[in-house]
Amino acid sequence: MYKKQFSILYPFLILLFVTIYLQFTKYSQLFQFFLWMGIIGICFSKRKQYLFFFSHQRKNQILLLLLSLLFILCYFLLGFFTGYQQNPYQHTFLGIFKNTIFLLVPLIGIEAIRSILINQYKQQKLLLQIILFFLFAMEIPYKTLIPSLAHRQDFFQFLAGTILPLLFNHLFASYLASKTNSFLSIPFRTFETFATFCFPILPALDWYMTGSFQMLKCLFFYLVFTYSFSKDVSSFPKQEKSFPLLTYAFVLIFATFFVCFMKGFFTYSPIAILSNSMYPTFERGDIVIVKKVDKSKLQQLPINTIIIYELNQQYITHRIVKIIHQKDHVFYLTKGDANQGPDFEKVSPTQIMGVYTCHFKYIGFPSIWFNQFFQHQTPVVEVK
């Protein structure tokens, strides 16, 4: 019996290897298009009652559309903080059509399979979980994954910026499919992707912001839809409905604040101290809270101010010991409290990230260990 049930895994295993192989072929997008078009046709022919999935679940469809539009707006507004970059996709009509065909069709195929199988194998959890893992593995960009394995830092950035967001999107898509018994996960996966084809510029997000934004988006969607589903089930006691939602809301708000705080979106931001050059004011393993300074005031900092400035892609936290005026320009000479002499390089106001306000003992050690593990070296100055 189990052998018969698990025999359905063989087609998915073959499909997984085929999709991986096609990523390394010259015409990978074309081949994948025809492959997934065939799968989509089979899926809809097997479940014709889901073909017009917009004819029911009207409330959830509207909610999904509004949330998607909200997060697309938030996504592009992030560019005011991080800057914008040119869209790597062709945003002409022909380019949008091409990207829609080659990039959205695989997503539609995966979500069509997910929606059908979740409703068909709800009682066989282990089998369903294996199939869903195969669907997740089909979307991993192996052409990027394999080179990243050569360096720890590249692999971690790929893991945090690509794999984890993809996993969160798959988990919520599975949750949505299981709750609605429809293909509602298709617009969830495709709306935002389609929006990125249509604009000439995109926010310049690094791996940290890309991963954080996608994971927070999925958590927010989960919170809202959980509340929406609970309102439709009158049998749930009031306390059971409200308590977990309040907990999720608190976690989401805290996570959003933490991500923005670590990225430096606020006036204050943290930095880990990696050396003892400022002992006894603070020492290795401490977290320093940095306050941003207006550009107009950067040339008016007094002596003894502790500043955080950038030098050779590292952040150094030292004290101003001398102010140097050269023609119309101001430079600062800095020194670590524990160092015998001043630093060799003069600091210009454009290098200054902010000024020291306070510090917390020892909680910066995880950041230090993380930096040493991925940089393969022991840092000698403070690194953000």
TIGULO-655777 format. One record per residue (C-alpha): x, y, z; chain. Coordinates in steps of 0.2 Angstrom, whole numbers, always signed. Each point is the difference from the previous one (the first is absolute). Layout:
N
((X,Y,Z),A);
...
This chain:
384
((+0,+0,+0),A);
((+14,+12,+5),A);
((+9,-5,-16),A);
((-15,+5,-10),A);
((-2,+16,+8),A);
((+18,+6,-1),A);
((+1,-5,-18),A);
((-6,+17,-4),A);
((+17,+7,+6),A);
((+8,-7,-16),A);
((-7,+12,-12),A);
((+5,+15,+12),A);
((+17,-7,+2),A);
((+2,-1,-19),A);
((-7,+18,-2),A);
((+12,+6,+13),A);
((+15,-6,-9),A);
((-7,+6,-17),A);
((-2,+18,+7),A);
((+17,+0,+8),A);
((+8,-7,-17),A);
((-10,+13,-10),A);
((+8,+14,+10),A);
((+17,-4,-7),A);
((-6,-1,-18),A);
((+2,+13,-13),A);
((-19,+2,-3),A);
((-5,-3,+18),A);
((-15,+12,+0),A);
((-7,-6,-16),A);
((+1,-18,+6),A);
((-8,+4,+17),A);
((-14,+9,-8),A);
((-6,-14,-11),A);
((+3,-12,+15),A);
((-11,+10,+12),A);
((-13,+4,-13),A);
((-3,-18,-2),A);
((-1,-3,+19),A);
((-12,+15,+2),A);
((-11,-7,-13),A);
((-1,-17,+9),A);
((-3,+8,+16),A);
((-15,+10,-6),A);
((-7,-14,-10),A);
((+0,-11,+16),A);
((-8,+14,+11),A);
((-12,+9,-12),A);
((-10,+6,+15),A);
((+15,+11,+5),A);
((+3,+7,-17),A);
((-10,+16,+4),A);
((+6,+2,+17),A);
((-4,+19,+0),A);
((-19,-5,+0),A);
((+1,-5,+18),A);
((+11,+5,+15),A);
((-5,+18,-4),A);
((+5,+7,+17),A);
((+17,-8,+1),A);
((+3,+5,-18),A);
((-3,+18,+4),A);
((+10,-1,+16),A);
((+15,-8,-10),A);
((-1,+13,-13),A);
((+0,+14,+12),A);
((+15,-7,+10),A);
((+10,-3,-15),A);
((-3,+18,-6),A);
((+5,+6,+17),A);
((+17,-10,+0),A);
((+4,+5,-18),A);
((-2,+18,+5),A);
((+11,-3,+16),A);
((+13,-9,-11),A);
((+2,+15,-11),A);
((-1,+12,+14),A);
((+16,-9,+8),A);
((+10,+9,-14),A);
((-2,+16,+9),A);
((+11,-7,+14),A);
((+11,-12,-11),A);
((+1,+9,-17),A);
((-6,-7,-16),A);
((+8,-9,-14),A);
((-4,-4,-18),A);
((-11,-15,-3),A);
((+10,-14,-7),A);
((-16,-7,-9),A);
((-6,+8,-16),A);
((-15,+11,+4),A);
((-6,+2,-18),A);
((-16,-7,-5),A);
((+9,-15,-9),A);
((+12,-2,+15),A);
((-15,+0,+12),A);
((-9,-13,-10),A);
((+16,-11,-2),A);
((+3,+1,+19),A);
((-18,-4,+4),A);
((+1,-16,-11),A);
((+17,-6,+5),A);
((+0,+4,+19),A);
((-19,+0,+5),A);
((-5,-16,-8),A);
((+12,-11,+11),A);
((-8,+9,+15),A);
((-17,-4,-6),A);
((+4,-18,-3),A);
((+7,-2,+17),A);
((-14,+8,+9),A);
((-13,-10,-10),A);
((+8,-16,+5),A);
((+1,+6,+18),A);
((-18,+4,+1),A);
((-6,-16,-8),A);
((+11,-12,+11),A);
((-3,+9,+16),A);
((-18,-3,-2),A);
((+2,-17,-6),A);
((+13,-7,+13),A);
((-5,+10,+15),A);
((-1,-16,+11),A);
((+17,-6,-6),A);
((+11,+13,+8),A);
((+17,-8,-2),A);
((-3,-3,-19),A);
((-7,+17,-2),A);
((+15,+8,+9),A);
((+12,-9,-11),A);
((-9,+6,-16),A);
((+0,+17,+6),A);
((+19,-1,+4),A);
((+2,-5,-19),A);
((-10,+15,-5),A);
((+11,+11,+11),A);
((+16,-8,-7),A);
((-6,+3,-18),A);
((+1,+19,+2),A);
((+18,+1,+8),A);
((+11,+9,-12),A);
((+14,-13,-1),A);
((+11,+10,-12),A);
((+2,+12,+14),A);
((+0,-12,+14),A);
((+15,-11,-6),A);
((+13,+15,-2),A);
((-5,+7,+17),A);
((+5,-16,+9),A);
((+18,+5,-3),A);
((-1,+14,+13),A);
((-8,+0,+16),A);
((-6,+18,-1),A);
((-7,-2,-17),A);
((-9,-16,+5),A);
((-8,+8,+15),A);
((-5,+15,-10),A);
((-8,-11,-12),A);
((-9,-10,+14),A);
((-6,+15,+9),A);
((-5,+10,-16),A);
((-7,-13,-11),A);
((-3,-17,+8),A);
((-9,+6,+16),A);
((-11,+12,-9),A);
((-4,-13,-13),A);
((-4,-12,+15),A);
((-12,+12,+8),A);
((-9,+3,-16),A);
((-3,-18,-2),A);
((-6,-3,+17),A);
((-13,+14,-1),A);
((-5,-6,-17),A);
((-3,-17,+7),A);
((-10,+7,+15),A);
((-10,+10,-12),A);
((-4,-15,-12),A);
((-5,-11,+15),A);
((-12,+13,+7),A);
((-8,+6,-15),A);
((-1,-16,-11),A);
((+3,+11,-15),A);
((+14,+6,-11),A);
((+2,+16,+11),A);
((+18,-3,+2),A);
((+3,+4,-18),A);
((-3,+18,+1),A);
((+9,+1,+16),A);
((+16,-6,-9),A);
((-2,+9,-16),A);
((-7,+18,+4),A);
((+16,+6,+8),A);
((+11,-8,-13),A);
((-10,+7,-14),A);
((+2,+18,+7),A);
((+19,-1,-1),A);
((-1,-2,-19),A);
((-10,+16,-3),A);
((+11,+14,+8),A);
((+17,+6,-7),A);
((+7,+2,+17),A);
((+0,-11,+16),A);
((+6,+3,+18),A);
((+18,-4,+2),A);
((-2,-13,+14),A);
((+14,-11,+6),A);
((-2,-18,+6),A);
((-4,+5,+17),A);
((-15,+12,-5),A);
((-6,-12,-13),A);
((-1,-15,+11),A);
((-7,+10,+15),A);
((-13,+9,-11),A);
((-6,-17,-7),A);
((-1,-9,+16),A);
((-9,+15,+9),A);
((-12,+0,-15),A);
((-5,-18,+3),A);
((-2,+2,+19),A);
((-11,+15,-3),A);
((-11,-10,-13),A);
((-1,-14,+12),A);
((-6,+11,+14),A);
((-13,+8,-10),A);
((-7,-15,-8),A);
((+0,-10,+16),A);
((-10,+14,+7),A);
((-12,+0,-15),A);
((-2,-19,+1),A);
((-3,+0,+19),A);
((-14,+13,-3),A);
((-9,-12,-11),A);
((+0,-14,+13),A);
((-12,+4,+13),A);
((+4,-16,+10),A);
((+16,+7,+6),A);
((+0,+7,+17),A);
((+4,+19,+1),A);
((+16,-3,+10),A);
((+7,-13,-11),A);
((-2,+11,-15),A);
((+7,+16,+7),A);
((+15,-6,+10),A);
((+11,-8,-13),A);
((-4,+15,-12),A);
((+5,+12,+13),A);
((+16,-10,+2),A);
((+4,-1,-19),A);
((-4,+19,-1),A);
((+13,+4,+14),A);
((+13,-11,-8),A);
((-3,+8,-17),A);
((+1,+17,+6),A);
((+16,-4,+10),A);
((+8,-9,-15),A);
((-4,+15,-11),A);
((+8,+12,+13),A);
((+15,-11,+2),A);
((+3,-1,-19),A);
((-1,+19,-2),A);
((+10,+4,+16),A);
((+14,-12,-6),A);
((+0,+8,-18),A);
((+2,+17,+7),A);
((-17,+7,-6),A);
((-2,+9,+17),A);
((+10,+14,+8),A);
((+9,-12,+11),A);
((+8,-17,-6),A);
((+11,-13,+8),A);
((+18,-5,-3),A);
((+10,-14,+7),A);
((+17,+4,+8),A);
((+14,-12,-6),A);
((+15,+7,+8),A);
((+6,+7,+17),A);
((+7,+16,-8),A);
((-13,+10,+10),A);
((+3,-8,+17),A);
((-6,+4,+13),A);
((-14,+11,-7),A);
((-6,-16,-9),A);
((+8,-16,-5),A);
((-1,-15,-12),A);
((-17,-8,+0),A);
((-10,+15,+5),A);
((-14,+8,-11),A);
((+1,+19,-3),A);
((-15,+10,-5),A);
((+4,+12,-13),A);
((-9,+16,-3),A);
((-1,+7,-18),A);
((+6,+18,-2),A);
((-7,+13,-12),A);
((+13,+4,-14),A);
((+0,+18,+5),A);
((+7,-4,+17),A);
((+13,-13,-5),A);
((+13,+14,-2),A);
((-4,+7,+17),A);
((+3,-15,+11),A);
((+10,+5,+16),A);
((+16,-9,+7),A);
((-3,-15,+10),A);
((-15,-5,-10),A);
((+0,-19,-3),A);
((-4,-3,-19),A);
((-4,-15,-11),A);
((+8,+2,-17),A);
((+3,-11,-15),A);
((+17,-5,-6),A);
((+4,-13,-13),A);
((-18,-8,+2),A);
((+2,-1,+19),A);
((-8,+11,+14),A);
((+12,+7,+13),A);
((-6,+7,+16),A);
((+13,+12,+7),A);
((+1,+17,+9),A);
((+4,+17,-8),A);
((+16,+7,+7),A);
((+4,+14,-12),A);
((-9,+10,-13),A);
((+10,+4,-16),A);
((-5,+15,-12),A);
((+7,-1,-18),A);
((-7,+14,-10),A);
((-19,-2,-1),A);
((+0,-18,+7),A);
((+0,-7,+17),A);
((+8,-16,+5),A);
((+1,-10,+17),A);
((+14,-9,+8),A);
((-6,-15,+10),A);
((+7,-11,+13),A);
((-5,-16,+9),A);
((+0,+3,+19),A);
((+11,-15,+3),A);
((+12,+4,-15),A);
((+16,+9,+3),A);
((-1,+11,-15),A);
((-13,+8,-12),A);
((-6,-9,-15),A);
((+10,+2,-16),A);
((-14,+5,-11),A);
((-9,+17,+1),A);
((-19,-2,+0),A);
((-11,+11,-11),A);
((-18,+4,+5),A);
((-6,-10,-15),A);
((+7,-16,+8),A);
((-10,+3,+17),A);
((-14,-12,+3),A);
((-6,+8,+16),A);
((+5,+3,+18),A);
((+1,-11,+16),A);
((-15,+2,+12),A);
((+1,-16,+11),A);
((+5,-18,+1),A);
((-6,-17,+6),A);
((+12,-13,+7),A);
((+5,-16,-8),A);
((-16,-2,-12),A);
((+11,+3,-15),A);
((+9,-16,+1),A);
((-11,-10,-12),A);
((+3,+13,-13),A);
((+19,-2,+3),A);
((-1,-19,-2),A);
((-11,+2,-15),A);
((+12,+12,-8),A);
((+16,-10,+4),A);
((-9,-16,-7),A);
((-4,+7,-17),A);
((+15,+12,-2),A);
((+13,-14,+4),A);
((+10,+13,+10),A);
((+0,+9,+16),A);
((-5,+18,-2),A);
((+10,+13,+8),A);
((-12,+14,-1),A);
((-19,+3,+3),A);
((-10,-7,-14),A);
((-19,+3,-1),A);
